[in-house]
Amino acid sequence: MNTNVRHKKLFSMERFVRFFTDSIRLISFVVFGFFYGFFFNSVLAQDSQVAQSVAPLVADGSAEKSKFQTTIALDYETLVANEANQDKRVDLNLTINPAYSLTSKMRLVAKTIVTQHQLNKPSSNKFETEVTDTLISLIGTSLEFPGPTKIAHGLTVIVPTNKTSATVNRLKGAIRVNNGFDTDWNSVSVVYRLGVQRNFHEYNVSAVGSPNIEWALRNVLELTYEFSEKASAKFSGLYIQGRTYGGFEKATYLSDISLTYSYTRSFGLTGGFSNEGSALAANGVDSNLKFYDDKASAWKVGVEVVF
C-alpha cells in the first residue's frame, strides 16, 4: 500500500460539510471559553501579584518552593482472567507527573508513564520497557460559583514519545483543548472535561494498515466520594469519539474504579479495576460499555508519593 498518497474521502460532500460546520462551531466555543478563562485568570493574577508585593517576605523561601510539585505513582497491574491458553499480562507502571504553579489559578503540568511489560509466560524473564506519549499542559480555572464550582480550562500538547505512536502510527504530534467544571457537594466531588483533539500523522494509515484518527472528541468524568479524611473511592470514565482521515468513526472508552487510603498528604495506597475497549458492539449499534469484564479487565495496586 502506498501510504504517501492521501486517500480520497469516502463519505458524501453533504456529510463533510455538516461535520466541518459542527467542528468549527464546537472548536470556536471551546477555544473562546479557553481564552476567556485565561484572560480572566490573568486579570486575577495581576491583582494577586499586587497584593503579594506588600506582603512580608518569607526568609526560607518556602512559598517559592511550593510552586513546584511532583507526583510519582508506582503500580502493579495484571489481567483479571487467567486462562490456561492465555499468557498472563503483568505490567509495572511508573507515572511521573510534575507541575509548576504559574499563578494561584494556573499551572504548567507534564505527564508520562514508563511501563515494564512481562513478555510470554509468567515464568519468562523477558521484559520490555515502554514509554507513553508525553503530555505537556497549561491548565487553570476562571469563574467560581457557589458550591463551590469552578470553570476549568486546559491546553495540551502531545509529544509522540511512545514507540508505537512514533514508528507504527507515524504520529508527529497532537494538540488538545479542554473545557469543563469542578464542583464539590459535601463528600462528593465531580470533575468533567469536554476536549477536542487534533492529531497530526505522516500518513493516513498506520504501518500495519489500520486507519489513523485525525479528530477526537473526548468526554472525561471523574466522581470521588470521601469516606473520611484518609479514605476515598473514585470512578474515572473516558469516552472518545474519533474520526479517521477517511471519514470513518470509531468510539472507544476507558473506565477505572479505585480505592485510595492516604496516610499523609504526601503518601497513599491505591487499588482497583480498569476496563477499556470499543464503545460499540460488533454490530456497530449496541453499546459495549462495561465497568468490569472477567476476561478483559485489569486490577492494580500501587503507591503514590507527592513531593
C-alpha positions in Angstrom: 0.0 0.0 0.0 1.4 3.4 -0.9 0.8 5.4 2.2 2.4 8.5 0.7 -0.8 9.3 -1.1 -3.7 10.6 1.0 -6.9 8.5 0.5 -10.0 10.0 -1.1 -12.8 10.9 1.3 -15.2 8.0 1.5 -18.2 10.0 2.7 -20.5 12.3 0.8 -19.9 16.1 0.5 -23.0 16.8 2.5 -21.7 14.8 5.5 -18.3 16.5 5.1 -19.9 20.0 5.1 -22.0 19.1 8.2 -19.1 17.6 10.0 -16.9 20.6 9.1 -19.5 23.1 10.2 -20.2 21.3 13.5 -16.5 21.0 14.2 -15.9 24.8 13.6 -18.8 25.7 15.9 -17.6 23.3 18.7 -14.0 24.3 18.4 -14.9 28.0 18.3 -16.9 27.6 21.5 -14.2 25.6 23.2 -11.4 28.0 22.2 -13.5 31.0 23.2 -14.1 29.5 26.6 -10.4 28.6 27.0 -9.0 32.0 26.1 -11.8 33.8 28.0 -10.9 31.8 31.1 -7.2 32.5 30.9 -7.8 36.2 30.2 -10.0 36.3 33.3 -7.2 34.4 35.1 -4.6 36.9 34.0 -6.6 39.7 35.5 -6.9 37.9 38.8 -3.2 37.0 38.7 -2.3 40.7 38.4 -4.4 41.6 41.4 -2.9 38.8 43.4 0.7 39.9 42.5 -0.1 43.4 43.7 -1.3 42.0 47.0 1.7 39.8 47.4 4.1 42.8 46.8 3.0 44.4 50.1 3.1 41.1 52.0 6.1 40.3 54.3 8.8 38.2 52.7 9.5 34.7 53.9 13.1 34.2 54.7 13.3 30.5 54.0 11.6 30.8 50.6 9.1 28.1 51.4 6.4 29.9 49.4 8.6 29.8 46.3 9.4 26.2 46.7 5.7 25.2 47.0 5.1 26.3 43.4 6.8 23.1 42.1 5.3 19.7 42.9 5.9 16.3 41.5 3.7 13.2 41.9 5.3 9.8 41.5 3.0 6.7 41.3 4.1 3.1 41.1 1.5 0.4 40.5 1.4 -3.3 39.6 -1.2 -4.3 37.1 -2.4 -7.6 35.7 -5.4 -9.1 33.8 -8.3 -10.5 35.9 -8.6 -13.5 33.6 -6.0 -16.3 34.0 -7.0 -18.9 31.4 -4.8 -21.9 30.5 -4.3 -20.8 26.9 -3.8 -17.2 27.7 -0.5 -15.5 28.6 -0.6 -13.7 31.9 -0.2 -10.0 31.5 1.9 -8.3 34.1 2.8 -4.6 34.0 4.7 -2.4 36.3 3.8 1.3 35.7 5.7 4.3 36.9 3.8 7.6 36.5 5.8 10.8 36.5 3.6 14.0 36.9 5.5 17.2 37.6 3.6 20.5 38.0 4.6 24.2 38.4 2.1 26.8 39.6 2.4 29.9 37.4 -0.3 31.7 39.4 -2.8 30.7 42.1 -5.2 29.6 39.3 -2.9 28.4 36.5 -0.4 25.5 36.4 2.0 24.0 33.9 1.8 20.2 34.0 3.6 17.3 32.3 2.8 13.6 32.5 4.3 10.4 31.1 4.1 6.8 32.2 7.0 4.3 32.0 5.8 0.7 31.8 7.7 -2.6 32.1 5.8 -5.4 30.4 6.5 -9.0 31.2 6.6 -11.0 28.0 5.5 -14.5 27.1 4.6 -16.8 30.0 4.7 -15.8 33.7 7.9 -17.9 34.2 9.7 -15.9 31.5 12.4 -13.5 32.5 11.9 -11.4 29.3 10.8 -7.8 29.9 10.1 -4.9 27.6 10.1 -1.2 28.7 7.6 1.2 27.1 7.0 5.0 27.5 3.7 6.6 26.8 3.3 9.8 24.8 4.2 12.8 26.9 1.5 15.4 27.7 2.5 19.0 28.4 -0.5 21.0 29.6 -1.4 24.5 30.6 -4.4 24.2 32.9 -6.3 26.6 35.1 -9.7 27.8 36.4 -11.6 31.1 35.9 -15.1 31.7 37.1 -16.2 30.4 40.5 -19.8 29.8 41.6 -21.4 28.7 44.9 -20.9 25.1 45.7 -18.0 25.6 45.2 -18.0 25.2 41.4 -15.1 26.3 39.1 -14.9 26.6 35.3 -11.8 24.8 34.2 -9.7 25.1 31.0 -6.8 23.3 29.5 -4.4 23.4 26.5 -2.3 20.3 25.9 0.5 19.5 23.5 1.1 15.8 23.0 4.7 14.7 22.1 4.9 11.2 20.5 7.5 9.6 22.8 5.7 6.2 22.6 7.5 3.9 20.2 4.2 2.6 18.6 2.9 6.1 18.1 6.1 7.3 16.5 7.1 4.3 14.4 3.9 2.4 13.6 1.2 5.2 13.7 3.7 7.8 12.5 2.2 10.4 14.8 4.0 13.7 14.6 2.2 15.4 17.5 -1.2 16.5 18.7 -2.9 19.4 20.3 -5.9 19.2 22.7 -8.2 21.9 24.1 -10.3 21.2 27.2 -13.1 23.0 29.0 -15.3 21.8 31.9 -16.0 22.3 35.5 -15.0 21.1 39.0 -17.6 21.0 41.8 -18.0 19.6 45.4 -21.0 18.5 47.4 -20.0 17.7 50.9 -18.1 14.4 50.5 -18.7 14.1 46.7 -16.6 15.9 44.1 -17.3 15.9 40.3 -14.9 16.7 37.5 -16.0 16.9 33.9 -14.0 17.9 30.8 -15.0 18.2 27.2 -12.0 18.1 24.9 -11.3 18.4 21.2 -8.0 16.8 19.9 -6.4 17.2 16.5 -3.7 14.6 15.7 -1.0 15.1 13.1 0.2 11.9 11.3 2.7 11.5 8.5 0.3 9.1 6.8 -3.5 8.4 6.8 -3.0 4.8 7.9 -0.5 3.1 10.2 2.3 0.8 9.2 0.1 -2.2 9.8 -2.8 -0.8 7.7 -5.2 0.4 10.4 -6.7 3.9 9.9 -5.2 6.7 12.0 -7.5 9.1 13.9 -7.4 12.7 12.8 -10.0 14.3 15.1 -11.2 13.1 18.5 -13.9 14.4 20.8 -13.1 13.4 24.4 -15.5 13.2 27.4 -13.9 12.8 30.8 -15.9 12.3 34.0 -14.5 11.8 37.5 -16.6 11.1 40.6 -14.9 10.9 44.0 -16.5 10.0 47.3 -14.6 10.6 50.6 -15.4 8.2 53.3 -13.1 10.1 55.7 -10.2 12.4 55.5 -7.9 9.5 54.6 -10.1 7.1 52.6 -11.9 7.7 49.3 -13.4 5.9 46.3 -13.1 7.2 42.7 -14.6 6.5 39.3 -12.9 7.7 36.2 -14.5 7.4 32.8 -13.2 8.4 29.3 -15.3 8.2 26.2 -13.6 9.1 22.9 -15.4 9.6 19.6 -12.7 9.6 16.9 -12.9 10.3 13.2 -10.3 8.9 10.8 -8.7 10.8 7.8 -11.1 8.8 5.6 -14.2 9.9 7.4 -14.9 6.8 9.4 -16.0 7.0 13.0 -14.6 5.0 15.9 -15.7 5.1 19.6 -13.6 3.8 22.5 -13.9 4.0 26.2 -11.9 3.5 29.4 -13.2 3.1 32.9 -11.4 2.9 36.2 -12.7 2.3 39.7 -10.3 2.6 42.6 -10.0 2.9 46.4 -7.3 5.2 48.0 -6.0 5.4 51.5 -3.8 8.4 52.2 -1.5 8.0 55.2 -0.4 11.6 54.8 -0.8 14.3 52.2 2.3 13.1 50.5 1.9 9.3 50.7 -1.0 7.0 49.9 -2.0 3.5 48.8 -4.5 2.7 45.9 -6.1 -0.3 44.3 -8.9 -1.1 41.9 -10.1 -2.3 38.5 -10.0 -0.8 35.0 -11.5 -1.8 31.7 -11.2 -0.5 28.1 -12.2 -1.3 24.6 -14.6 -0.4 21.8 -17.6 1.6 22.9 -19.8 -0.2 20.4 -20.5 -3.9 19.9 -19.6 -5.8 16.7 -22.8 -4.8 15.0 -21.8 -1.1 15.4 -25.1 -0.2 17.1 -25.4 -1.8 20.6 -23.4 -0.4 23.4 -20.3 -2.3 24.6 -19.6 -0.1 27.7 -18.6 -2.3 30.7 -17.2 -1.3 34.0 -16.0 -4.8 34.7 -15.2 -7.7 32.3 -14.0 -11.0 33.8 -12.0 -11.6 30.6 -10.7 -8.1 29.7 -10.5 -6.1 32.9 -7.2 -5.5 34.8 -6.7 -5.0 38.5 -3.9 -2.9 40.0 -2.4 -2.0 43.4 0.1 0.8 43.9 1.6 3.6 45.9 1.6 7.4 45.3 4.2 9.9 46.6 3.9 13.7 46.3 6.8 15.9 46.9 
